[in-house]
Amino acid sequence: MKKRILSLLGAAVLSISLLAGCARETDEKAADAESTPSEETEQKKLAEVTLNEVAHSIFYAPMYAAIEEGYFEEEGIDLTLVCGFGADKTMTAVISGEADIGFMGSEASIYTYAEGATDHVVNFAQLTQRAGNFLVAREEMPDFTWEDLKGHLVLGGRKGGMPEMVFEYILKKNGIDPETDLEINQNIDFGSTAAAFSEGQGDFTVEFEPGATTLESEGKGYVVASLGEDSGYVPYTAFSAKQSYIDENPDVIQGFTNALQKGMDYVQDHTPEEIAAVIEPQFPETDLETITTIVTRYYDQDTWKSNLIFEESSFDLLQDILESAGELEERVPYDDLVTTKFAAAAAQ
């Protein structure tokens, strides 16, 4: 993978020369007003877009690189980022119109479609291709195998959510029955499992970052397995919007996707240290060393796709996982829930 440093072009400073004759000065100003929009006019041309993300995590580094590098503004978008704290809340925001675009596990779009949503949500860009959570134990276990979970209590995720379903998918791949071979606590709120684990609950916990690294730095837990590595390539998170919004705002969706692709290119072409430095403003409560550690962990396991195309094979795998978890009674059509035209255009 090539590693190169891209430089940003500074914004050009427009200057208007004073002209001697009043008549000529008036003519020049009129011509200038026609040919060069003012900064205020340029700002009005930006499309206002509200993006609701399922969580604010270093796992989504390409998106934050796109924000910090100004790629959305370059594509004519004034982006407002809101955290939904859960796929169900993010989906609700999109369906209600509170958010224009949602960023979450695409299983949420399958659920709403299966429930008969008339203006259903369509996935137009896939960001991550591996799970972003890790299994944390109370002790170091250099020879850990999934068999070691038998008979133990694990702090898991919400039933029907991607973290929990991928976890159970891995267990089944390793011949472990999630119902009988271990106990999984699914009653702890999203984002609170690390605190519960540090207070003594559970023998293992399934954690996103920075929870996993924080437990390690505090000496209260040790990462023993990566769900991203052990589950294989999984369409973990994607960007989606209601079909009506996509139909009415194709240029906005294309610009949004173009900006994301620039963020994907950034993480492909830079080192973990460089990626961490550029997204650091997004995580003011986390020191740069910790951000770098987390980025490196995701970087090394090939977390991020090189493009945003949500392929049909990935969608089929997602439905396999949903069926395995008992969350899908009937398969839904790929062509109804995924469009690749925006991602394909951005990748060119």
N, C-alpha and C positions, 0 to 999 in steps of 0.2 A: 504494500500500500504506500503510495507516494505520500510524502510529507513535504509540503511546501508552505511558505508563509505568504498569505495574500495581504496586500496593502489596500486600504480604503482610500478612495479619492476624496479629498476635501471638497466641501461645497464651494462652488464658484461664487465669488463676491461681485455683484453687479454694481457698476459705477455709472453715474449720469453726469456728464460734463455740463458745466454752465456755458451757455452760449451768449454772445454779445448782444445781438439784436433781439428785441422783445418778440417781434413777429416770428423770427426764426426759432427762438426759445420755445414759443407756444407750439409751433409745428413739430419740433423735435419731441416735445413731451407727449403730444398726441400720438406720434408715430411709435414712441417708446411704449406707451400704454397699450397700444394694439399688439405690439410684437413681443413684449416681455411682461408677463403677469406679475403682479406684486406678490410678496410673500403671503399676504393674507388671502389673496385669490387662490394661490397654490394650495394653501391649507384647506380651503373650502372644497377643493377637488378630491381630497382624500376621502375614501369611503370608510365610514365608521363601522367597525365590525367588533362585536362582543364574542369572545371565545371563552367558553366554560371548560376548564380542564378538570379531570377526575381527581387529580392530586398534583401538588407542586413538588416535583421530584427531579433529582439530577438524572434519573432514568430517561428523562425527556430532553437531554442536552441539546440535540439539534434544533429544537424549537426555540430554546432560550438563546442559542447562538444567533438564530435568525432575528430575534428581537433585539439583542444587544448590538448586533452589527448593522442594524437599520434596514434590513432587507424588506420588511413589510412596508415601510415608508417608500422605499424605492419602487415598490410595486403598487403604490397608490392606496395604501391601507393604513388607516388610523386604528390601531388595535388596542382593545381593552381586554385584559386578561383577568378572569375571575376563577377562583378555585371552588369546585363543587363539593369536594370531600366525599366522593362516592359516585359510581356510575349511575345509580338510580337518580340521584339528585341532578347530575349533569344532564341526563336524558330528559328529566322533567323540565329543566330550564330551556332546552332546545324545543321541545314540543310546545311549551307555553309561549314561546317567542321571546322569553327573557334573554336568551342567548341566540346568536345567529348560527354559530358553529359549536359543536361539542367535540371534545377530545376524551375518549374513553375506550374501554374494551368493546369491540364490535358485537359482542354477544348481546349487548343492550338493544342494538338495532334489530336483532333477530327476535328478541322477546316481544318488542312492541309491534313488529310486523305480524308475528304469529297471533297476537291479541286482536288483530284486525284494524290497526291504525289506518285511517284513510289517507292522510298526508304523511306517509311513513318517512323515516330517516334513512338516508343513503350515505354509505361510506365512500369517500372520494380520495382518501390518501392514507396509506399505512405508514406509521413511523417506526415502530419497534418490531423486530422479528424473533425476539426471544423473551422469555419471562424475565422480569426484573427483580425478583425476590430471592431470598437466600434462607437456607435452613440454619438456625443458630442453636447451638447446644450449650449446656452449662459448663462443659469441660472441653478441652481440646481433644479431638478425635481424628487423628491423622489417617487412620484406617477405616473411616466411617463407611458403612454401607447402609442402604435403605432398610435392610433387615433389622438394623439396630433400633428402629422406631417401634418395633413390636412390643406391646405391653406398656407403652409410655403415653403420657399426655402431651399433646402438641397444641399450641395456640395457633389456630388456623384463621381462615378468612370467612367472609360472608357467603352463605350458601347461594350458589348460582352465579357468584362473581368469578372472574378469571383467575385471581390468585388461588382460590380454594379449588377450582376445577382442575387447574394445571397441577396442583399438588396431588390431588387424588388420581389424576391421569398418570403421574409418575409412579405413585404407589402401585397402581394396577399393573403398569408395565414391569414392575419388579416383583410381581406375584403377591402383593400385600393387599388384603381386604381392608378398605378404610372404615368399614362398619364394625368389624370384629377383631382385627389384629392390633388396633390401637384406639386411643380416645382422642378425638379432635374437638377442641372447644371453639365453637363458631359464634359465641355470644358477646365477644368483646368488640367494641366499636373500631372502625377503621382508623389506624394511626395510634391506637392506644395499646396495642399488643406488646410493644417494646417496654413500655412503662410497667405493664402487668407482669411481664417476665422478670424485669429487674426487681420487682417486689416479691418474687418467689413463686409466681404462678407458672405451672407447666414445667415439663422437662426439656422441651424444645419449643421454638417459635419460628414461624415463617415471617420473615421481615423484608420490607422494602428498605431502600436507603433513604435517609441516613440512619435509620433505626439499627440496622445490622452493624455498621461501623461504629456507631455510638456505643452499643453494648460491648463491642470489643475494646474500644478505647477506655471504657470504664471498668474493664476486667469482669464484666458480669455475663459475658457470653462469648462464644467463638463460632465463626462461620465454618460449617463443616461440609456444606454442599450448595451448589448453585442450581436453582430450579430451571434457570435459563439454559444451562448446559445439558442437564439431564432430561429435559422435555424435548429438546431439539428445536427446530425452527417453528415458531407458533406466531400467528398474527395477533399479537398481544394488545396493541392499542392502535386506534385509527381516528381520523378526523371525519366528522359526518355533519350533515345538515338536512333539514326537511327537503323533500323533493321540490316543493313549491319555491323554497328559497333558492335552490340551485337553478331552477328554471327561470326565475326572475332576475337572478344576479350571476350569470355565467362568467362575466368579466371579473367580478369580485372573487369568485371561487378560483378562477385561473390565477389571478394575481396572488391570492393567498397561498395557493399550491406552489407557485413559482418561488415565493419567499421561503417556503419550507424546504424546497429542493436546494436552495442556496445554503440553508442551514445544514442539510444533509451533506452537501459537498464540503462544507467547512469541517465537519467532524471527520470526514474521510481523508482530508488533506492536511490535518494538523495532529500534533501529538496530544496525549492526555493532559500534559502540563499546559499547553496552549489553550485547549478547550476549557480547562478548569479556570484559567485566568479570564477568559472572555465571558463566561457565565457567572462568575463570582458575584456580580451585583445582584443577581436573582436570589442569592442565598446569604443575606447579610448576617444571619445568626450562625453561619458555618464558616470556620476558618479555611483558608485556601488549601492547606495541607490535607484536610479531610476531604474537601471537594475533589482534589487531585486523586486521592486514594480511591474514591468512589468512581470517578470517571474512568480511571485505569481498570477497575474491576469490570465495568460495563464494556469498555473498549476491547479488553482482552477476550471477552466471550462473544464478540461479533454481534453486539446487541442491535445496532442500527443498520437498516437497509441502505443500499447505495442509491435507491430511488424510492418513490412513494407508491408504486403500482401495487395494488391489492389483487394478487393473482387468484384465479379460481381454485387452484390446488390448495392454497392457504385457507380459503373460505371453507373448502371441504374438510380440511383438518380441524378447523374450528368447530364445525358441526359434529365431527367425530367426537370431539372432547365434550360437547354439550350432551350428546346422546349417551356417552359413557357415564356422565354425571347424573343422568336421568332428568335433564332439564329441557329436553327437546322431544316432543311427541312426533312431529312431522317436519321434514327438511323444508327449508325455504329456498326460493330460486336466487341464485347468485346475481343474475342480471337485474333483478328488482332491487337488490340491496347494495350493489357495488357498481360504481362507474369508474372507469380507468382513464377516460379521455383527458382529464385535467392533469393527472399525474404523468401520463405518457407525453403530453405536450411539454410539461415542465422538465422532463428528463432529456429532451432533445437538445 
